[in-house]
Every structure is written in structure tokens, then in C-alpha cells.
Amino acid sequence: MARYCRPLHTELREIQQLHSVLPAPAQQVLPAPAQQAAPPPRPSSLAKQWTLKAATAEAKPHSPLHREQALSLPRYISTDKKPLACHRARLRLANSRLHAHLFRRHLTPSASCPHCGGVPETAEHILEDCPTYALKRQRCKQALLSIQVPFSAHLCLGTLPAALRPSVADQILACTGEFITAIQHARCF
């Protein structure tokens, strides 16, 4: 069964708004029609100009990495495939089908985990504690320990320390991505 994923640019816009990265749209004063040589810049190009000004002068202005650093987006957005990036974003933004998230929006009568009883089914619970996913979690822990990184829910959600080498960060995202995908197949969120 094919499932619909929202466009990635919509997910990115929500993350940018949550981090208050994009400036408020500026009011433009247009020149008189006789003086107007070029069309006024579109809001998207204004946002690009703003991000380019915020970045360092040494970075290449048109590289994707430059934009990622200027907007300070999480690394998983540029490295994960779209469905996995959407799953991570939904878990991070508490916009998934987990009972605690649905209960907060008044869409389910209880926030408790269907497997554990009285414990709220949050992203942290399914990633760190729920016994239903213990085998999948153990595989992820072993993969992370092979690169000498301790397991945590924050790593699974894509929150990486800034001092990591890019190759290690990519390995962490790959290991935790397999774990999130395995949970997603067992429990759609």
C-alpha cells in the first residue's frame, strides 16, 4: 500500500518556522513603472538572499551544504531519503500517529502505549523503552557501539553533536535510520 508523504519543502518550511530562521516577509517599495527595469524579486529569492548574507563569505553561495549551514537545518534532511526524513521530522515535531501525539490533538481517548499499558506512547518511549521493539533496538545499539557511539533517542531523531566528523554522522544516521524504518514497518507513525 503506497502512503502519501507531504512534500519535503513543506516539512522544511515547518522546521524553519519552528527554528525562526526565515525572516518575516518584507514590504517592498516598487519603483515607478517607467523606471522598472527588472521584475521585483519573488519572496523565495528574498529568503535565498537573506540566507546567503547570513552565511560565511568563504562558502560557495550555490552549494546545498552552504544553504544547510546557513539555515542550520538538521543533517538528516540532506542525507536521508524523503520517507525516512519525513518520519524523523514527524517524530521530532510530535506530529506522528503515536498515541501521545494524537491524544494531545484530541484524536484518541488515551495517550498510553497499547503494548505497555499506562505508559504514554511518545517518540522517546518507542525508541528507548517499549519492549515490543527491543530486538530492533538491540540491533541499532550494536551497530552504534561498533562505531563507539552510545544509543539515545536524540540520535535516532537526528540530533547530532556538532563536533562529529561528517563520515561518523552519516554512519549514525544510517544505523538509526534502519531502526526507525523497522519500527515504521511494525507500527505506522
GROMACS elastic network, one bead per residue, 0.5 to 0.9 nm:
[ bonds ]
;  ai    aj funct       b0    kb
    5     8     6  0.81773   500
    5    82     6  0.82789   500
    5    83     6  0.67729   500
    5    86     6  0.71574   500
    6     9     6  0.83966   500
    6    10     6  0.67331   500
    6    11     6  0.72043   500
    6    86     6  0.78091   500
    7    10     6  0.54413   500
    7    11     6  0.68224   500
    7    12     6  0.89306   500
    7    82     6  0.85885   500
    7    86     6  0.88974   500
    8    11     6  0.50507   500
    8    12     6  0.61207   500
    8    13     6  0.85483   500
    8    77     6  0.87671   500
    8    82     6  0.67867   500
    8    85     6  0.82791   500
    8    86     6  0.73451   500
    9    13     6  0.60233   500
    9    14     6  0.86403   500
   10    13     6  0.50953   500
   10    14     6  0.63712   500
   10    15     6  0.87536   500
   11    14     6  0.52343   500
   11    15     6  0.63464   500
   11    16     6  0.86726   500
   11    85     6  0.89523   500
   11    86     6  0.71701   500
   11    89     6  0.72616   500
   11    90     6  0.87381   500
   12    15     6  0.50971   500
   12    16     6  0.60754   500
   12    17     6  0.85488   500
   12    73     6  0.82483   500
   12    77     6  0.80728   500
   12    89     6  0.89656   500
   13    16     6  0.50231   500
   13    17     6  0.60851   500
   13    18     6  0.85488   500
   13    22     6  0.88230   500
   14    17     6  0.50831   500
   14    18     6  0.61168   500
   14    19     6  0.86219   500
   15    18     6  0.50588   500
   15    19     6  0.62292   500
   15    20     6  0.84758   500
   15    21     6  0.87654   500
   15    73     6  0.77325   500
   15    89     6  0.81546   500
   15    93     6  0.82932   500
   16    19     6  0.51431   500
   16    20     6  0.59480   500
   16    21     6  0.53048   500
   16    22     6  0.64142   500
   16    71     6  0.74131   500
   16    72     6  0.87230   500
   16    73     6  0.75771   500
   17    21     6  0.63255   500
   17    22     6  0.66551   500
   18    21     6  0.78613   500
   19    22     6  0.84067   500
   19    72     6  0.87551   500
   19    73     6  0.88581   500
   20    23     6  0.74306   500
   21    51     6  0.88383   500
   21    71     6  0.62920   500
   21    72     6  0.81914   500
   22    25     6  0.85757   500
   22    47     6  0.67573   500
   22    50     6  0.81681   500
   22    51     6  0.82535   500
   22    71     6  0.81464   500
   23    26     6  0.80548   500
   23    47     6  0.75332   500
   23    50     6  0.80081   500
   25    43     6  0.71802   500
   25    46     6  0.84779   500
   25    47     6  0.86171   500
   26    43     6  0.86098   500
   26    46     6  0.87276   500
   28    40     6  0.85302   500
   30    33     6  0.83788   500
   30    36     6  0.79142   500
   30    40     6  0.73254   500
   31    34     6  0.80470   500
   31    35     6  0.60901   500
   31    36     6  0.58120   500
   32    35     6  0.54366   500
   32    36     6  0.62610   500
   33    36     6  0.51349   500
   33    37     6  0.85082   500
   34    37     6  0.81057   500
   36    39     6  0.72575   500
   36    40     6  0.85896   500
   38    41     6  0.86814   500
   39    42     6  0.86699   500
   41    44     6  0.81095   500
   41    45     6  0.61096   500
   41    46     6  0.65695   500
   42    45     6  0.53307   500
   42    46     6  0.64119   500
   42    47     6  0.88804   500
   43    47     6  0.62891   500
   43    48     6  0.86883   500
   44    47     6  0.51194   500
   44    48     6  0.63291   500
   44    49     6  0.87066   500
   45    49     6  0.61079   500
   45    50     6  0.85369   500
   46    49     6  0.50411   500
   46    50     6  0.61690   500
   46    51     6  0.86824   500
   47    50     6  0.50403   500
   47    51     6  0.62496   500
   47    52     6  0.86103   500
   48    51     6  0.51501   500
   48    52     6  0.61451   500
   48    53     6  0.86779   500
   48    67     6  0.83994   500
   49    52     6  0.50970   500
   49    53     6  0.62797   500
   49    54     6  0.87059   500
   50    53     6  0.52119   500
   50    54     6  0.63152   500
   50    55     6  0.88846   500
   51    54     6  0.50231   500
   51    55     6  0.63335   500
   51    67     6  0.69352   500
   51    70     6  0.56112   500
   51    71     6  0.66651   500
   52    55     6  0.53054   500
   52    56     6  0.80800   500
   52    57     6  0.87413   500
   52    61     6  0.64152   500
   52    62     6  0.88431   500
   52    66     6  0.82564   500
   52    67     6  0.75217   500
   52    70     6  0.70773   500
   53    56     6  0.77324   500
   53    57     6  0.83566   500
   53    70     6  0.86860   500
   54    70     6  0.61320   500
   54    71     6  0.85327   500
   55    58     6  0.85709   500
   55    59     6  0.73291   500
   55    61     6  0.84706   500
   55    66     6  0.72735   500
   55    67     6  0.80011   500
   55    69     6  0.73342   500
   55    70     6  0.50127   500
   55    71     6  0.86026   500
   56    59     6  0.58915   500
   56    66     6  0.86897   500
   56    70     6  0.82026   500
   57    60     6  0.79773   500
   57    61     6  0.84770   500
   58    61     6  0.88020   500
   59    62     6  0.87415   500
   59    63     6  0.81071   500
   59    65     6  0.88062   500
   59    66     6  0.61336   500
   60    63     6  0.57756   500
   60    65     6  0.87826   500
   60    66     6  0.65175   500
   61    64     6  0.87270   500
   61    66     6  0.64959   500
   61    67     6  0.78406   500
   62    65     6  0.86516   500
   62    66     6  0.70528   500
   62    67     6  0.76423   500
   63    66     6  0.52606   500
   63    67     6  0.67642   500
   63    68     6  0.89178   500
   64    67     6  0.52084   500
   64    68     6  0.62188   500
   64    69     6  0.87194   500
   64    78     6  0.83135   500
   65    69     6  0.61926   500
   65    70     6  0.85144   500
   65    78     6  0.83639   500
   66    69     6  0.52659   500
   66    70     6  0.60966   500
   66    71     6  0.86284   500
   67    71     6  0.60591   500
   67    72     6  0.81385   500
   67    73     6  0.86957   500
   68    71     6  0.53181   500
   68    72     6  0.56442   500
   68    73     6  0.54800   500
   68    74     6  0.79082   500
   68    75     6  0.78431   500
   68    77     6  0.88414   500
   68    78     6  0.78482   500
   69    73     6  0.68465   500
   70    73     6  0.81344   500
   72    75     6  0.86526   500
   73    76     6  0.84432   500
   73    77     6  0.71596   500
   73    78     6  0.86225   500
   74    77     6  0.59837   500
   74    78     6  0.79663   500
   74   158     6  0.68004   500
   74   159     6  0.69939   500
   74   160     6  0.80729   500
   75    78     6  0.57524   500
   75    79     6  0.64868   500
   75    80     6  0.84751   500
   75   158     6  0.72021   500
   75   159     6  0.82810   500
   75   160     6  0.79550   500
   75   169     6  0.82085   500
   75   170     6  0.86180   500
   75   173     6  0.86761   500
   76    79     6  0.50459   500
   76    80     6  0.52941   500
   76    81     6  0.87274   500
   76    84     6  0.88337   500
   76    85     6  0.64253   500
   76    88     6  0.82685   500
   76   157     6  0.87775   500
   76   158     6  0.58846   500
   76   159     6  0.86049   500
   76   170     6  0.84338   500
   76   173     6  0.67646   500
   77    80     6  0.59765   500
   77    81     6  0.81497   500
   77    82     6  0.80508   500
   77    85     6  0.57657   500
   77    86     6  0.86145   500
   77    89     6  0.86564   500
   77   158     6  0.88428   500
   78    81     6  0.82149   500
   78    85     6  0.85445   500
   79    85     6  0.83993   500
   79   170     6  0.73937   500
   79   173     6  0.80455   500
   79   174     6  0.89821   500
   80    83     6  0.81303   500
   80    84     6  0.60752   500
   80    85     6  0.54816   500
   80   173     6  0.76119   500
   80   174     6  0.79855   500
   80   177     6  0.77653   500
   81    84     6  0.55919   500
   81    85     6  0.60799   500
   81    86     6  0.86420   500
   82    85     6  0.50497   500
   82    86     6  0.60603   500
   82    87     6  0.86376   500
   83    86     6  0.50671   500
   83    87     6  0.62497   500
   83    88     6  0.87420   500
   84    87     6  0.50270   500
   84    88     6  0.62247   500
   84    89     6  0.85287   500
   84   177     6  0.67945   500
   84   180     6  0.76765   500
   84   181     6  0.68981   500
   85    88     6  0.51747   500
   85    89     6  0.60809   500
   85    90     6  0.85799   500
   85   177     6  0.87959   500
   86    89     6  0.50392   500
   86    90     6  0.60568   500
   86    91     6  0.85836   500
   87    90     6  0.51514   500
   87    91     6  0.62411   500
   87    92     6  0.85833   500
   87    96     6  0.79216   500
   87   180     6  0.77761   500
   87   181     6  0.83425   500
   87   184     6  0.80645   500
   87   189     6  0.73537   500
   88    91     6  0.51976   500
   88    92     6  0.60674   500
   88    93     6  0.85239   500
   88   156     6  0.79483   500
   88   157     6  0.55405   500
   88   158     6  0.71017   500
   88   177     6  0.85397   500
   88   180     6  0.78226   500
   89    92     6  0.50103   500
   89    93     6  0.59137   500
   89    94     6  0.83252   500
   89    95     6  0.81129   500
   89    96     6  0.88854   500
   89   157     6  0.77431   500
   89   158     6  0.87790   500
   90    93     6  0.51949   500
   90    94     6  0.58694   500
   90    96     6  0.51025   500
   90    97     6  0.87699   500
   90   189     6  0.80512   500
   91    94     6  0.51830   500
   91    95     6  0.63181   500
   91    96     6  0.57965   500
   91    97     6  0.89598   500
   91    98     6  0.86110   500
   91   122     6  0.85805   500
   91   123     6  0.59571   500
   91   157     6  0.70988   500
   91   189     6  0.80611   500
   92    95     6  0.77324   500
   92    96     6  0.88354   500
   92   123     6  0.78296   500
   92   157     6  0.62357   500
   92   158     6  0.85402   500
   93    96     6  0.79963   500
   94    97     6  0.87664   500
   94    98     6  0.84361   500
   94   100     6  0.85484   500
   94   101     6  0.56736   500
   94   102     6  0.88777   500
   94   122     6  0.83335   500
   94   123     6  0.78619   500
   95    98     6  0.83579   500
   95   101     6  0.62938   500
   95   102     6  0.80097   500
   95   189     6  0.88224   500
   96    99     6  0.85443   500
   96   101     6  0.62596   500
   96   102     6  0.74549   500
   96   123     6  0.88421   500
   96   188     6  0.88163   500
   96   189     6  0.51077   500
   97   100     6  0.83243   500
   97   101     6  0.65043   500
   97   102     6  0.60441   500
   97   188     6  0.71539   500
   98   101     6  0.54034   500
   98   102     6  0.62104   500
   98   103     6  0.85391   500
   98   111     6  0.81495   500
   98   113     6  0.83365   500
   98   121     6  0.60378   500
   98   122     6  0.63999   500
   98   123     6  0.74815   500
   98   187     6  0.88464   500
   98   188     6  0.84562   500
   98   189     6  0.59655   500
   99   102     6  0.50136   500
   99   103     6  0.58074   500
   99   104     6  0.84456   500
   99   107     6  0.87010   500
   99   108     6  0.68643   500
   99   109     6  0.87801   500
   99   110     6  0.68158   500
   99   112     6  0.64129   500
   99   113     6  0.67501   500
   99   114     6  0.84705   500
   99   120     6  0.73518   500
   99   121     6  0.54776   500
   99   122     6  0.72430   500
  100   103     6  0.50585   500
  100   104     6  0.61939   500
  100   105     6  0.88265   500
  100   108     6  0.86170   500
  100   110     6  0.75146   500
  100   112     6  0.67866   500
  100   113     6  0.81419   500
  100   120     6  0.58365   500
  100   121     6  0.52406   500
  100   122     6  0.55166   500
  100   123     6  0.86868   500
  101   104     6  0.52250   500
  101   105     6  0.66668   500
  101   106     6  0.88723   500
  101   107     6  0.87345   500
  101   111     6  0.75316   500
  101   121     6  0.81241   500
  101   122     6  0.71131   500
  101   123     6  0.89371   500
  102   105     6  0.51933   500
  102   106     6  0.62597   500
  102   107     6  0.50810   500
  102   108     6  0.57238   500
  102   109     6  0.87690   500
  102   110     6  0.85953   500
  102   111     6  0.74222   500
  103   107     6  0.55646   500
  103   109     6  0.64181   500
  103   110     6  0.60008   500
  103   111     6  0.52970   500
  104   107     6  0.76284   500
  104   108     6  0.84673   500
  104   111     6  0.79164   500
  105   108     6  0.80713   500
  106   109     6  0.72753   500
  108   111     6  0.73547   500
  110   113     6  0.85905   500
  110   120     6  0.84355   500
  111   118     6  0.84204   500
  111   119     6  0.79618   500
  111   120     6  0.51322   500
  111   121     6  0.61512   500
  111   122     6  0.83394   500
  112   115     6  0.86354   500
  112   116     6  0.76231   500
  112   117     6  0.60462   500
  112   118     6  0.52399   500
  112   119     6  0.51303   500
  112   121     6  0.53482   500
  112   122     6  0.86885   500
  113   116     6  0.53279   500
  113   117     6  0.56740   500
  113   118     6  0.68118   500
  113   119     6  0.57479   500
  113   120     6  0.54547   500
  113   122     6  0.81313   500
  113   125     6  0.86112   500
  113   126     6  0.87167   500
  113   130     6  0.84320   500
  114   117     6  0.59732   500
  114   118     6  0.86399   500
  114   119     6  0.88923   500
  114   121     6  0.78808   500
  115   130     6  0.76388   500
  115   131     6  0.79884   500
  115   132     6  0.69934   500
  116   119     6  0.61195   500
  116   120     6  0.86109   500
  116   121     6  0.85747   500
  116   130     6  0.69876   500
  116   131     6  0.78553   500
  116   132     6  0.86438   500
  117   120     6  0.82399   500
  119   122     6  0.87730   500
  119   125     6  0.81277   500
  120   125     6  0.74252   500
  121   124     6  0.81522   500
  121   125     6  0.59102   500
  121   126     6  0.67187   500
  121   130     6  0.86192   500
  122   125     6  0.50841   500
  122   126     6  0.64597   500
  122   127     6  0.85809   500
  123   126     6  0.54549   500
  123   127     6  0.60635   500
  123   128     6  0.84360   500
  123   153     6  0.78781   500
  123   157     6  0.86887   500
  124   127     6  0.51597   500
  124   128     6  0.57656   500
  124   129     6  0.75345   500
  124   152     6  0.88561   500
  124   153     6  0.57497   500
  124   154     6  0.82518   500
  125   128     6  0.54141   500
  125   129     6  0.50443   500
  125   130     6  0.58328   500
  125   153     6  0.86667   500
  126   129     6  0.59235   500
  126   131     6  0.83428   500
  126   132     6  0.82848   500
  126   133     6  0.71439   500
  126   153     6  0.89845   500
  126   183     6  0.84327   500
  127   130     6  0.71445   500
  127   133     6  0.78039   500
  127   137     6  0.72739   500
  127   152     6  0.80557   500
  127   153     6  0.57195   500
  127   156     6  0.75281   500
  127   179     6  0.86814   500
  127   180     6  0.81749   500
  127   183     6  0.86117   500
  128   131     6  0.89609   500
  128   133     6  0.87851   500
  128   134     6  0.85039   500
  128   137     6  0.75410   500
  128   151     6  0.86834   500
  128   152     6  0.70545   500
  128   153     6  0.61429   500
  129   132     6  0.88106   500
  129   133     6  0.82301   500
  129   134     6  0.77630   500
  130   133     6  0.59947   500
  130   134     6  0.68232   500
  131   135     6  0.83141   500
  132   135     6  0.79242   500
  132   136     6  0.88529   500
  133   136     6  0.53922   500
  133   137     6  0.60343   500
  133   138     6  0.85999   500
  133   182     6  0.88760   500
  133   183     6  0.69905   500
  133   186     6  0.87005   500
  134   138     6  0.60180   500
  134   139     6  0.87044   500
  135   138     6  0.50759   500
  135   139     6  0.64216   500
  135   140     6  0.87978   500
  136   139     6  0.52715   500
  136   140     6  0.64621   500
  136   141     6  0.87777   500
  136   178     6  0.89755   500
  136   179     6  0.62224   500
  136   182     6  0.70047   500
  136   183     6  0.75835   500
  137   140     6  0.51031   500
  137   141     6  0.61357   500
  137   142     6  0.86760   500
  137   151     6  0.89489   500
  137   179     6  0.67114   500
  138   142     6  0.61854   500
  138   143     6  0.86101   500
  139   142     6  0.52146   500
  139   143     6  0.62568   500
  139   144     6  0.86845   500
  139   175     6  0.88850   500
  139   179     6  0.79320   500
  140   143     6  0.50969   500
  140   144     6  0.61708   500
  140   145     6  0.85475   500
  140   151     6  0.77459   500
  140   175     6  0.59974   500
  140   176     6  0.63849   500
  140   178     6  0.77496   500
  140   179     6  0.60267   500
  141   144     6  0.51301   500
  141   145     6  0.60306   500
  141   146     6  0.86119   500
  141   149     6  0.86167   500
  141   150     6  0.72600   500
  141   151     6  0.55636   500
  141   152     6  0.88282   500
  141   175     6  0.86591   500
  141   176     6  0.89092   500
  142   145     6  0.50330   500
  142   146     6  0.62253   500
  142   147     6  0.89994   500
  142   151     6  0.88537   500
  143   146     6  0.52444   500
  143   147     6  0.70713   500
  143   148     6  0.89206   500
  143   149     6  0.88730   500
  143   172     6  0.86622   500
  143   175     6  0.63605   500
  143   176     6  0.88916   500
  144   147     6  0.54113   500
  144   148     6  0.62636   500
  144   149     6  0.52004   500
  144   150     6  0.64296   500
  144   151     6  0.65695   500
  144   171     6  0.83155   500
  144   172     6  0.67155   500
  144   175     6  0.67808   500
  144   176     6  0.83169   500
  145   149     6  0.52999   500
  145   150     6  0.62110   500
  145   151     6  0.78029   500
  146   149     6  0.76218   500
  147   168     6  0.77758   500
  147   171     6  0.81178   500
  147   172     6  0.83753   500
  149   172     6  0.80904   500
  150   155     6  0.89520   500
  151   154     6  0.85925   500
  151   155     6  0.69905   500
  151   156     6  0.80717   500
  151   176     6  0.89987   500
  152   155     6  0.54098   500
  152   156     6  0.66288   500
  152   157     6  0.89077   500
  153   156     6  0.50006   500
  153   157     6  0.62330   500
  153   158     6  0.87665   500
  153   159     6  0.88381   500
  154   157     6  0.50865   500
  154   158     6  0.64244   500
  154   159     6  0.53055   500
  154   160     6  0.76022   500
  155   158     6  0.51402   500
  155   159     6  0.52399   500
  155   160     6  0.59643   500
  155   161     6  0.88507   500
  155   172     6  0.74640   500
  155   173     6  0.77895   500
  155   176     6  0.72138   500
  156   159     6  0.74471   500
  156   172     6  0.82616   500
  156   173     6  0.73840   500
  156   175     6  0.85077   500
  156   177     6  0.71849   500
  156   179     6  0.79467   500
  156   180     6  0.73345   500
  157   160     6  0.87862   500
  157   173     6  0.89263   500
  157   176     6  0.80463   500
  157   177     6  0.89092   500
  157   180     6  0.87291   500
  158   172     6  0.86975   500
  158   173     6  0.68037   500
  158   176     6  0.82749   500
  158   177     6  0.89763   500
  160   163     6  0.86169   500
  160   164     6  0.75741   500
  160   169     6  0.71080   500
  160   172     6  0.85844   500
  160   173     6  0.88934   500
  161   164     6  0.59836   500
  161   169     6  0.86435   500
  162   165     6  0.85462   500
  164   167     6  0.82203   500
  164   168     6  0.64313   500
  164   169     6  0.61158   500
  165   168     6  0.53850   500
  165   169     6  0.62452   500
  165   170     6  0.87202   500
  166   170     6  0.60993   500
  166   171     6  0.86339   500
  167   170     6  0.51534   500
  167   171     6  0.63300   500
  167   172     6  0.87624   500
  168   171     6  0.50337   500
  168   172     6  0.62085   500
  168   173     6  0.86265   500
  169   172     6  0.51050   500
  169   173     6  0.61905   500
  169   174     6  0.85845   500
  170   173     6  0.51048   500
  170   174     6  0.60944   500
  170   175     6  0.86831   500
  171   174     6  0.50472   500
  171   175     6  0.62112   500
  171   176     6  0.85973   500
  172   175     6  0.52402   500
  172   176     6  0.60968   500
  172   177     6  0.81871   500
  173   176     6  0.52376   500
  173   177     6  0.56117   500
  173   178     6  0.85016   500
  174   178     6  0.63123   500
  174   179     6  0.87856   500
  175   178     6  0.54208   500
  175   179     6  0.66025   500
  175   180     6  0.89636   500
  176   180     6  0.61947   500
  176   181     6  0.85335   500
  177   180     6  0.51277   500
  177   181     6  0.60456   500
  177   182     6  0.85045   500
  178   181     6  0.50900   500
  178   182     6  0.60963   500
  178   183     6  0.86570   500
  179   182     6  0.51331   500
  179   183     6  0.62889   500
  179   184     6  0.85486   500
  180   183     6  0.51100   500
  180   184     6  0.59942   500
  180   185     6  0.86680   500
  181   185     6  0.62657   500
  181   186     6  0.87452   500
  182   185     6  0.52596   500
  182   186     6  0.65007   500
  182   187     6  0.86266   500
  183   186     6  0.50764   500
  183   187     6  0.57579   500
  183   188     6  0.76877   500
  183   189     6  0.87708   500
  184   187     6  0.50383   500
  184   189     6  0.62924   500
  185   188     6  0.62347   500
